[in-house]
Amino acid sequence: MDVAKATEDLKDNLTKGFERAQERVEEGVRRGAAQTKDLASMMNGQFETFVRQSPLIALGGAFAVGFLIAKLARVRA
């Protein structure tokens, strides 16, 4: 076996390995994105239900969060 052939085989094997690894990473990212989208959709639905059932509590919570953000922004400025 000559060096050029061995080098070419190694190069081909590395390329195939990198391609497989890239495909696995891409599939994992796709799955993770889909799961995140589903979770966000579910949480949005639950939040919407909560706001419809308890609008005053939701409004009070939104005010409290806004107040805290304003306080934090003032401290950091």
PDB file as gemmi writes it, atoms N, CA and C in Angstrom:
CRYST1    1.000    1.000    1.000  90.00  90.00  90.00 P 1                      
ATOM      1  N   MET A   1       0.852  -1.166   0.000  1.00  0.00           N  
ATOM      2  CA  MET A   1       0.000   0.000   0.000  1.00  0.00           C  
ATOM      3  C   MET A   1       0.897   1.229   0.000  1.00  0.00           C  
ATOM      4  N   ASP A   2       0.598   2.130  -0.865  1.00  0.00           N  
ATOM      5  CA  ASP A   2       1.435   3.321  -0.932  1.00  0.00           C  
ATOM      6  C   ASP A   2       0.867   4.427  -0.035  1.00  0.00           C  
ATOM      7  N   VAL A   3       1.689   5.412   0.225  1.00  0.00           N  
ATOM      8  CA  VAL A   3       1.344   6.490   1.148  1.00  0.00           C  
ATOM      9  C   VAL A   3       0.212   7.343   0.597  1.00  0.00           C  
ATOM     10  N   ALA A   4       0.197   7.591  -0.685  1.00  0.00           N  
ATOM     11  CA  ALA A   4      -0.840   8.427  -1.292  1.00  0.00           C  
ATOM     12  C   ALA A   4      -2.213   7.778  -1.135  1.00  0.00           C  
ATOM     13  N   LYS A   5      -2.273   6.451  -1.341  1.00  0.00           N  
ATOM     14  CA  LYS A   5      -3.549   5.728  -1.211  1.00  0.00           C  
ATOM     15  C   LYS A   5      -4.007   5.743   0.240  1.00  0.00           C  
ATOM     16  N   ALA A   6      -3.094   5.515   1.172  1.00  0.00           N  
ATOM     17  CA  ALA A   6      -3.442   5.530   2.593  1.00  0.00           C  
ATOM     18  C   ALA A   6      -3.919   6.918   3.015  1.00  0.00           C  
ATOM     19  N   THR A   7      -3.261   7.934   2.519  1.00  0.00           N  
ATOM     20  CA  THR A   7      -3.653   9.308   2.846  1.00  0.00           C  
ATOM     21  C   THR A   7      -5.042   9.615   2.312  1.00  0.00           C  
ATOM     22  N   GLU A   8      -5.310   9.182   1.091  1.00  0.00           N  
ATOM     23  CA  GLU A   8      -6.626   9.413   0.483  1.00  0.00           C  
ATOM     24  C   GLU A   8      -7.721   8.661   1.238  1.00  0.00           C  
ATOM     25  N   ASP A   9      -7.444   7.406   1.635  1.00  0.00           N  
ATOM     26  CA  ASP A   9      -8.421   6.629   2.402  1.00  0.00           C  
ATOM     27  C   ASP A   9      -8.705   7.291   3.749  1.00  0.00           C  
ATOM     28  N   LEU A  10      -7.660   7.758   4.419  1.00  0.00           N  
ATOM     29  CA  LEU A  10      -7.830   8.437   5.699  1.00  0.00           C  
ATOM     30  C   LEU A  10      -8.662   9.698   5.531  1.00  0.00           C  
ATOM     31  N   LYS A  11      -8.386  10.448   4.494  1.00  0.00           N  
ATOM     32  CA  LYS A  11      -9.125  11.674   4.216  1.00  0.00           C  
ATOM     33  C   LYS A  11     -10.604  11.370   3.978  1.00  0.00           C  
ATOM     34  N   ASP A  12     -10.879  10.326   3.186  1.00  0.00           N  
ATOM     35  CA  ASP A  12     -12.265   9.931   2.907  1.00  0.00           C  
ATOM     36  C   ASP A  12     -12.983   9.497   4.183  1.00  0.00           C  
ATOM     37  N   ASN A  13     -12.301   8.690   5.001  1.00  0.00           N  
ATOM     38  CA  ASN A  13     -12.896   8.219   6.250  1.00  0.00           C  
ATOM     39  C   ASN A  13     -13.193   9.378   7.199  1.00  0.00           C  
ATOM     40  N   LEU A  14     -12.276  10.323   7.305  1.00  0.00           N  
ATOM     41  CA  LEU A  14     -12.492  11.478   8.165  1.00  0.00           C  
ATOM     42  C   LEU A  14     -13.655  12.326   7.658  1.00  0.00           C  
ATOM     43  N   THR A  15     -13.734  12.507   6.351  1.00  0.00           N  
ATOM     44  CA  THR A  15     -14.826  13.294   5.765  1.00  0.00           C  
ATOM     45  C   THR A  15     -16.165  12.636   6.060  1.00  0.00           C  
ATOM     46  N   LYS A  16     -16.244  11.319   5.869  1.00  0.00           N  
ATOM     47  CA  LYS A  16     -17.495  10.602   6.147  1.00  0.00           C  
ATOM     48  C   LYS A  16     -17.859  10.685   7.620  1.00  0.00           C  
ATOM     49  N   GLY A  17     -16.858  10.566   8.485  1.00  0.00           N  
ATOM     50  CA  GLY A  17     -17.102  10.662   9.927  1.00  0.00           C  
ATOM     51  C   GLY A  17     -17.619  12.035  10.320  1.00  0.00           C  
ATOM     52  N   PHE A  18     -17.011  13.078   9.775  1.00  0.00           N  
ATOM     53  CA  PHE A  18     -17.479  14.432  10.061  1.00  0.00           C  
ATOM     54  C   PHE A  18     -18.884  14.656   9.537  1.00  0.00           C  
ATOM     55  N   GLU A  19     -19.188  14.124   8.374  1.00  0.00           N  
ATOM     56  CA  GLU A  19     -20.534  14.272   7.813  1.00  0.00           C  
ATOM     57  C   GLU A  19     -21.572  13.587   8.693  1.00  0.00           C  
ATOM     58  N   ARG A  20     -21.256  12.378   9.186  1.00  0.00           N  
ATOM     59  CA  ARG A  20     -22.178  11.668  10.083  1.00  0.00           C  
ATOM     60  C   ARG A  20     -22.369  12.444  11.380  1.00  0.00           C  
ATOM     61  N   ALA A  21     -21.281  12.957  11.922  1.00  0.00           N  
ATOM     62  CA  ALA A  21     -21.376  13.730  13.162  1.00  0.00           C  
ATOM     63  C   ALA A  21     -22.221  14.983  12.945  1.00  0.00           C  
ATOM     64  N   GLN A  22     -22.028  15.655  11.833  1.00  0.00           N  
ATOM     65  CA  GLN A  22     -22.793  16.855  11.529  1.00  0.00           C  
ATOM     66  C   GLN A  22     -24.278  16.526  11.398  1.00  0.00           C  
ATOM     67  N   GLU A  23     -24.604  15.428  10.738  1.00  0.00           N  
ATOM     68  CA  GLU A  23     -26.007  15.021  10.583  1.00  0.00           C  
ATOM     69  C   GLU A  23     -26.638  14.738  11.948  1.00  0.00           C  
ATOM     70  N   ARG A  24     -25.896  14.081  12.829  1.00  0.00           N  
ATOM     71  CA  ARG A  24     -26.426  13.783  14.166  1.00  0.00           C  
ATOM     72  C   ARG A  24     -26.660  15.062  14.955  1.00  0.00           C  
ATOM     73  N   VAL A  25     -25.740  15.986  14.887  1.00  0.00           N  
ATOM     74  CA  VAL A  25     -25.898  17.262  15.597  1.00  0.00           C  
ATOM     75  C   VAL A  25     -27.098  18.022  15.039  1.00  0.00           C  
ATOM     76  N   GLU A  26     -27.221  18.072  13.715  1.00  0.00           N  
ATOM     77  CA  GLU A  26     -28.346  18.771  13.101  1.00  0.00           C  
ATOM     78  C   GLU A  26     -29.670  18.147  13.520  1.00  0.00           C  
ATOM     79  N   GLU A  27     -29.737  16.829  13.550  1.00  0.00           N  
ATOM     80  CA  GLU A  27     -30.962  16.147  13.961  1.00  0.00           C  
ATOM     81  C   GLU A  27     -31.280  16.459  15.422  1.00  0.00           C  
ATOM     82  N   GLY A  28     -30.271  16.469  16.270  1.00  0.00           N  
ATOM     83  CA  GLY A  28     -30.474  16.814  17.675  1.00  0.00           C  
ATOM     84  C   GLY A  28     -30.978  18.233  17.846  1.00  0.00           C  
ATOM     85  N   VAL A  29     -30.440  19.143  17.083  1.00  0.00           N  
ATOM     86  CA  VAL A  29     -30.891  20.538  17.144  1.00  0.00           C  
ATOM     87  C   VAL A  29     -32.324  20.649  16.655  1.00  0.00           C  
ATOM     88  N   ARG A  30     -32.651  19.945  15.581  1.00  0.00           N  
ATOM     89  CA  ARG A  30     -34.029  19.964  15.066  1.00  0.00           C  
ATOM     90  C   ARG A  30     -35.007  19.430  16.109  1.00  0.00           C  
ATOM     91  N   ARG A  31     -34.637  18.302  16.738  1.00  0.00           N  
ATOM     92  CA  ARG A  31     -35.500  17.723  17.765  1.00  0.00           C  
ATOM     93  C   ARG A  31     -35.657  18.681  18.943  1.00  0.00           C  
ATOM     94  N   GLY A  32     -34.543  19.272  19.370  1.00  0.00           N  
ATOM     95  CA  GLY A  32     -34.592  20.217  20.485  1.00  0.00           C  
ATOM     96  C   GLY A  32     -35.441  21.435  20.170  1.00  0.00           C  
ATOM     97  N   ALA A  33     -35.331  21.934  18.951  1.00  0.00           N  
ATOM     98  CA  ALA A  33     -36.129  23.088  18.543  1.00  0.00           C  
ATOM     99  C   ALA A  33     -37.612  22.737  18.529  1.00  0.00           C  
ATOM    100  N   ALA A  34     -37.937  21.555  18.047  1.00  0.00           N  
ATOM    101  CA  ALA A  34     -39.335  21.128  18.007  1.00  0.00           C  
ATOM    102  C   ALA A  34     -39.889  20.971  19.421  1.00  0.00           C  
ATOM    103  N   GLN A  35     -39.103  20.395  20.321  1.00  0.00           N  
ATOM    104  CA  GLN A  35     -39.546  20.232  21.702  1.00  0.00           C  
ATOM    105  C   GLN A  35     -39.724  21.589  22.377  1.00  0.00           C  
ATOM    106  N   THR A  36     -38.814  22.508  22.110  1.00  0.00           N  
ATOM    107  CA  THR A  36     -38.908  23.844  22.690  1.00  0.00           C  
ATOM    108  C   THR A  36     -40.143  24.566  22.173  1.00  0.00           C  
ATOM    109  N   LYS A  37     -40.408  24.424  20.889  1.00  0.00           N  
ATOM    110  CA  LYS A  37     -41.598  25.052  20.303  1.00  0.00           C  
ATOM    111  C   LYS A  37     -42.869  24.480  20.933  1.00  0.00           C  
ATOM    112  N   ASP A  38     -42.914  23.156  21.103  1.00  0.00           N  
ATOM    113  CA  ASP A  38     -44.078  22.528  21.714  1.00  0.00           C  
ATOM    114  C   ASP A  38     -44.259  22.993  23.162  1.00  0.00           C  
ATOM    115  N   LEU A  39     -43.171  23.071  23.909  1.00  0.00           N  
ATOM    116  CA  LEU A  39     -43.232  23.510  25.301  1.00  0.00           C  
ATOM    117  C   LEU A  39     -43.699  24.959  25.393  1.00  0.00           C  
ATOM    118  N   ALA A  40     -43.166  25.820  24.530  1.00  0.00           N  
ATOM    119  CA  ALA A  40     -43.575  27.224  24.535  1.00  0.00           C  
ATOM    120  C   ALA A  40     -45.057  27.356  24.193  1.00  0.00           C  
ATOM    121  N   SER A  41     -45.524  26.565  23.251  1.00  0.00           N  
ATOM    122  CA  SER A  41     -46.931  26.599  22.874  1.00  0.00           C  
ATOM    123  C   SER A  41     -47.816  26.157  24.031  1.00  0.00           C  
ATOM    124  N   MET A  42     -47.399  25.103  24.713  1.00  0.00           N  
ATOM    125  CA  MET A  42     -48.159  24.595  25.849  1.00  0.00           C  
ATOM    126  C   MET A  42     -48.202  25.634  26.978  1.00  0.00           C  
ATOM    127  N   MET A  43     -47.048  26.228  27.279  1.00  0.00           N  
ATOM    128  CA  MET A  43     -46.994  27.232  28.344  1.00  0.00           C  
ATOM    129  C   MET A  43     -47.815  28.457  27.980  1.00  0.00           C  
ATOM    130  N   ASN A  44     -47.800  28.843  26.714  1.00  0.00           N  
ATOM    131  CA  ASN A  44     -48.604  29.974  26.258  1.00  0.00           C  
ATOM    132  C   ASN A  44     -50.085  29.688  26.481  1.00  0.00           C  
ATOM    133  N   GLY A  45     -50.509  28.489  26.168  1.00  0.00           N  
ATOM    134  CA  GLY A  45     -51.903  28.109  26.384  1.00  0.00           C  
ATOM    135  C   GLY A  45     -52.277  28.133  27.855  1.00  0.00           C  
ATOM    136  N   GLN A  46     -51.375  27.632  28.705  1.00  0.00           N  
ATOM    137  CA  GLN A  46     -51.647  27.640  30.141  1.00  0.00           C  
ATOM    138  C   GLN A  46     -51.699  29.062  30.676  1.00  0.00           C  
ATOM    139  N   PHE A  47     -50.797  29.914  30.195  1.00  0.00           N  
ATOM    140  CA  PHE A  47     -50.779  31.306  30.636  1.00  0.00           C  
ATOM    141  C   PHE A  47     -52.054  32.015  30.192  1.00  0.00           C  
ATOM    142  N   GLU A  48     -52.467  31.754  28.965  1.00  0.00           N  
ATOM    143  CA  GLU A  48     -53.695  32.371  28.456  1.00  0.00           C  
ATOM    144  C   GLU A  48     -54.894  31.953  29.294  1.00  0.00           C  
ATOM    145  N   THR A  49     -54.961  30.678  29.657  1.00  0.00           N  
ATOM    146  CA  THR A  49     -56.051  30.179  30.499  1.00  0.00           C  
ATOM    147  C   THR A  49     -56.033  30.863  31.856  1.00  0.00           C  
ATOM    148  N   PHE A  50     -54.838  30.988  32.442  1.00  0.00           N  
ATOM    149  CA  PHE A  50     -54.711  31.641  33.739  1.00  0.00           C  
ATOM    150  C   PHE A  50     -55.187  33.090  33.677  1.00  0.00           C  
ATOM    151  N   VAL A  51     -54.787  33.809  32.633  1.00  0.00           N  
ATOM    152  CA  VAL A  51     -55.169  35.222  32.496  1.00  0.00           C  
ATOM    153  C   VAL A  51     -56.678  35.337  32.332  1.00  0.00           C  
ATOM    154  N   ARG A  52     -57.279  34.436  31.584  1.00  0.00           N  
ATOM    155  CA  ARG A  52     -58.737  34.478  31.398  1.00  0.00           C  
ATOM    156  C   ARG A  52     -59.475  34.171  32.704  1.00  0.00           C  
ATOM    157  N   GLN A  53     -58.922  33.271  33.513  1.00  0.00           N  
ATOM    158  CA  GLN A  53     -59.582  32.885  34.760  1.00  0.00           C  
ATOM    159  C   GLN A  53     -59.327  33.892  35.878  1.00  0.00           C  
ATOM    160  N   SER A  54     -58.158  34.530  35.901  1.00  0.00           N  
ATOM    161  CA  SER A  54     -57.787  35.441  36.981  1.00  0.00           C  
ATOM    162  C   SER A  54     -57.148  36.709  36.412  1.00  0.00           C  
ATOM    163  N   PRO A  55     -57.934  37.553  35.773  1.00  0.00           N  
ATOM    164  CA  PRO A  55     -57.340  38.727  35.130  1.00  0.00           C  
ATOM    165  C   PRO A  55     -56.716  39.716  36.117  1.00  0.00           C  
ATOM    166  N   LEU A  56     -57.312  39.888  37.292  1.00  0.00           N  
ATOM    167  CA  LEU A  56     -56.757  40.839  38.256  1.00  0.00           C  
ATOM    168  C   LEU A  56     -55.411  40.366  38.806  1.00  0.00           C  
ATOM    169  N   ILE A  57     -55.303  39.090  39.078  1.00  0.00           N  
ATOM    170  CA  ILE A  57     -54.030  38.552  39.562  1.00  0.00           C  
ATOM    171  C   ILE A  57     -52.966  38.686  38.474  1.00  0.00           C  
ATOM    172  N   ALA A  58     -53.343  38.391  37.243  1.00  0.00           N  
ATOM    173  CA  ALA A  58     -52.397  38.514  36.129  1.00  0.00           C  
ATOM    174  C   ALA A  58     -51.953  39.963  35.950  1.00  0.00           C  
ATOM    175  N   LEU A  59     -52.880  40.897  36.051  1.00  0.00           N  
ATOM    176  CA  LEU A  59     -52.549  42.311  35.929  1.00  0.00           C  
ATOM    177  C   LEU A  59     -51.635  42.757  37.072  1.00  0.00           C  
ATOM    178  N   GLY A  60     -51.939  42.312  38.275  1.00  0.00           N  
ATOM    179  CA  GLY A  60     -51.088  42.635  39.423  1.00  0.00           C  
ATOM    180  C   GLY A  60     -49.697  42.049  39.271  1.00  0.00           C  
ATOM    181  N   GLY A  61     -49.614  40.824  38.768  1.00  0.00           N  
ATOM    182  CA  GLY A  61     -48.312  40.194  38.537  1.00  0.00           C  
ATOM    183  C   GLY A  61     -47.515  40.926  37.475  1.00  0.00           C  
ATOM    184  N   ALA A  62     -48.191  41.351  36.416  1.00  0.00           N  
ATOM    185  CA  ALA A  62     -47.505  42.091  35.354  1.00  0.00           C  
ATOM    186  C   ALA A  62     -46.989  43.428  35.894  1.00  0.00           C  
ATOM    187  N   PHE A  63     -47.787  44.080  36.723  1.00  0.00           N  
ATOM    188  CA  PHE A  63     -47.343  45.338  37.322  1.00  0.00           C  
ATOM    189  C   PHE A  63     -46.124  45.096  38.214  1.00  0.00           C  
ATOM    190  N   ALA A  64     -46.164  44.046  39.029  1.00  0.00           N  
ATOM    191  CA  ALA A  64     -45.049  43.746  39.928  1.00  0.00           C  
ATOM    192  C   ALA A  64     -43.770  43.448  39.151  1.00  0.00           C  
ATOM    193  N   VAL A  65     -43.877  42.689  38.092  1.00  0.00           N  
ATOM    194  CA  VAL A  65     -42.699  42.374  37.276  1.00  0.00           C  
ATOM    195  C   VAL A  65     -42.151  43.643  36.634  1.00  0.00           C  
ATOM    196  N   GLY A  66     -43.023  44.487  36.111  1.00  0.00           N  
ATOM    197  CA  GLY A  66     -42.590  45.750  35.518  1.00  0.00           C  
ATOM    198  C   GLY A  66     -41.921  46.647  36.543  1.00  0.00           C  
ATOM    199  N   PHE A  67     -42.470  46.682  37.752  1.00  0.00           N  
ATOM    200  CA  PHE A  67     -41.888  47.483  38.817  1.00  0.00           C  
ATOM    201  C   PHE A  67     -40.487  46.993  39.166  1.00  0.00           C  
ATOM    202  N   LEU A  68     -40.318  45.679  39.284  1.00  0.00           N  
ATOM    203  CA  LEU A  68     -38.996  45.120  39.598  1.00  0.00           C  
ATOM    204  C   LEU A  68     -37.987  45.396  38.487  1.00  0.00           C  
ATOM    205  N   ILE A  69     -38.409  45.270  37.248  1.00  0.00           N  
ATOM    206  CA  ILE A  69     -37.509  45.553  36.130  1.00  0.00           C  
ATOM    207  C   ILE A  69     -37.102  47.020  36.146  1.00  0.00           C  
ATOM    208  N   ALA A  70     -38.049  47.913  36.430  1.00  0.00           N  
ATOM    209  CA  ALA A  70     -37.726  49.341  36.497  1.00  0.00           C  
ATOM    210  C   ALA A  70     -36.731  49.618  37.628  1.00  0.00           C  
ATOM    211  N   LYS A  71     -36.927  48.973  38.777  1.00  0.00           N  
ATOM    212  CA  LYS A  71     -35.994  49.153  39.898  1.00  0.00           C  
ATOM    213  C   LYS A  71     -34.597  48.643  39.530  1.00  0.00           C  
ATOM    214  N   LEU A  72     -34.522  47.488  38.911  1.00  0.00           N  
ATOM    215  CA  LEU A  72     -33.218  46.929  38.509  1.00  0.00           C  
ATOM    216  C   LEU A  72     -32.553  47.819  37.468  1.00  0.00           C  
ATOM    217  N   ALA A  73     -33.334  48.354  36.549  1.00  0.00           N  
ATOM    218  CA  ALA A  73     -32.767  49.217  35.517  1.00  0.00           C  
ATOM    219  C   ALA A  73     -32.230  50.505  36.136  1.00  0.00           C  
ATOM    220  N   ARG A  74     -32.914  51.029  37.121  1.00  0.00           N  
ATOM    221  CA  ARG A  74     -32.496  52.256  37.788  1.00  0.00           C  
ATOM    222  C   ARG A  74     -31.213  52.025  38.589  1.00  0.00           C  
ATOM    223  N   VAL A  75     -31.074  50.869  39.225  1.00  0.00           N  
ATOM    224  CA  VAL A  75     -29.888  50.553  40.020  1.00  0.00           C  
ATOM    225  C   VAL A  75     -28.667  50.388  39.121  1.00  0.00           C  
ATOM    226  N   ARG A  76     -28.830  49.789  37.972  1.00  0.00           N  
ATOM    227  CA  ARG A  76     -27.708  49.526  37.061  1.00  0.00           C  
ATOM    228  C   ARG A  76     -27.323  50.742  36.242  1.00  0.00           C  
ATOM    229  N   ALA A  77     -28.197  51.722  36.132  1.00  0.00           N  
ATOM    230  CA  ALA A  77     -27.907  52.900  35.307  1.00  0.00           C  
ATOM    231  C   ALA A  77     -26.997  53.877  36.002  1.00  0.00           C  
TER     232      ALA A  77                                                      
END                                                                             
